[in-house]
Amino acid sequence: MSDDVKRGPGMKPMFLPDVERCATPSPYTALIRDRQQAGFEYPQIWHMFAFLPKATEHLARFTQEILRSPAPMSPGIRELIAAFTSYRNDCPF
């Protein structure tokens, strides 16, 4: 199967090509297309959010709650921890 997905520089194909090619209408599909057309990288988990929006809406809300809700650490520090963890896992944040 040919790889016809447009990606930003440095972005590798996903291991789930049908998920990556999915064009189901969702807010994440629009975000993906905008980033692709601009030639930018983006979190590849957006593909899963676009592929199964009903199943992943809870995960998206959970993530935002963890990163943005009042806590002893500022949202910026929590983002920095997430970015560093992603870096250590060789995963773009």
C-alpha positions as CSV (number, residue, x, y, z in Angstrom):
1,M,0.0,0.0,0.0
2,S,1.4,3.4,-0.9
3,D,1.9,6.0,1.7
4,D,-0.1,9.1,0.5
5,V,-0.4,10.9,3.8
6,K,1.2,14.4,3.9
7,R,3.3,14.9,7.0
8,G,5.5,17.6,8.5
9,P,9.3,17.2,8.3
10,G,10.5,14.5,10.6
11,M,7.1,12.9,11.2
12,K,7.1,9.2,10.8
13,P,4.1,7.1,9.5
14,M,1.9,5.6,12.2
15,F,1.7,1.9,12.7
16,L,-2.1,2.2,12.0
17,P,-2.4,3.5,8.4
18,D,-6.2,3.2,8.3
19,V,-6.4,5.4,11.4
20,E,-4.0,7.9,10.0
21,R,-5.9,8.1,6.7
22,C,-9.3,8.4,8.4
23,A,-11.3,11.5,7.3
24,T,-14.3,11.2,9.7
25,P,-15.5,14.7,10.3
26,S,-14.4,15.9,13.8
27,P,-12.6,18.9,15.3
28,Y,-9.4,16.8,15.3
29,T,-9.7,16.0,11.6
30,A,-9.7,19.8,10.9
31,L,-6.7,20.4,13.1
32,I,-4.8,17.6,11.4
33,R,-5.5,18.9,7.9
34,D,-4.6,22.4,8.9
35,R,-1.2,21.3,10.3
36,Q,-0.5,19.0,7.4
37,Q,-1.3,21.8,4.8
38,A,1.0,24.2,6.7
39,G,3.8,21.5,6.8
40,F,3.9,21.4,10.6
41,E,4.2,18.5,13.0
42,Y,1.3,17.7,15.3
43,P,0.5,15.1,18.0
44,Q,-0.3,11.9,16.2
45,I,-2.7,10.9,18.9
46,W,-5.0,13.4,17.1
47,H,-5.5,10.7,14.5
48,M,-7.0,8.3,17.1
49,F,-9.1,11.2,18.4
50,A,-10.4,11.8,14.9
51,F,-10.9,8.1,14.2
52,L,-12.9,7.4,17.3
53,P,-14.2,10.8,18.5
54,K,-16.8,9.4,20.8
55,A,-14.4,6.9,22.5
56,T,-11.6,9.4,22.9
57,E,-13.6,12.6,24.0
58,H,-13.2,11.5,27.7
59,L,-9.4,11.1,27.3
60,A,-9.1,14.6,25.8
61,R,-11.2,16.1,28.7
62,F,-9.1,14.1,31.2
63,T,-5.8,15.3,29.7
64,Q,-7.0,19.0,29.7
65,E,-8.2,18.6,33.3
66,I,-4.9,17.2,34.4
67,L,-2.9,19.9,32.7
68,R,-5.1,22.9,33.3
69,S,-7.0,22.5,36.6
70,P,-5.8,24.2,39.8
71,A,-2.9,22.3,41.4
72,P,0.3,22.9,43.4
73,M,2.2,23.0,40.1
74,S,1.4,25.6,37.4
75,P,0.1,24.4,34.1
76,G,3.4,25.5,32.5
77,I,5.4,23.2,34.8
78,R,3.0,20.3,34.0
79,E,3.4,21.0,30.3
80,L,7.2,21.0,30.7
81,I,7.0,17.7,32.5
82,A,4.8,16.3,29.7
83,A,7.2,17.6,27.0
84,F,10.3,16.2,28.8
85,T,8.6,12.8,29.2
86,S,7.7,12.8,25.5
87,Y,11.3,13.7,24.6
88,R,12.6,10.8,26.7
89,N,10.1,8.5,25.0
90,D,11.3,9.9,21.6
91,C,7.8,11.2,20.9
92,P,7.0,14.7,19.7
93,F,4.9,16.6,22.2
